[in-house]
Amino acid sequence: MDITLNNLPEHIDTNKAAITVNELLAFKHFSFKMLVVKVNGKLVKKDEYSMATIKDGDDVQVIHLISGG
C-alpha cells in the first residue's frame, strides 16, 4: 500500500486493502500521547482510530502536539 504520510511518499508493507489509524500508528511507532490525525484532510478523533481506515493513495497527516511554557 502506498500513501502520503506527512507530505512524504510512504510504502506500508501489508496485504490488506485498508488499515486502521491504530495499525498505522503502531507500524510507524508513533507513541506520542497527544496526536492529531487527518486522513485526506478530515480530522480523525482519537476514539475513532480503531475504526477509521487508510487506503492506498490516501493522504495522511500525523502531528504530535508538544506543550510547554
Secondary structure, DSSP 8 states (H G I E B T S, - for coil): -EEEETTEEEE---SSSEEEHHHHHHHTT---SSEEEEETTEEE-GGGTTT-EEETT-EEEEEE-----
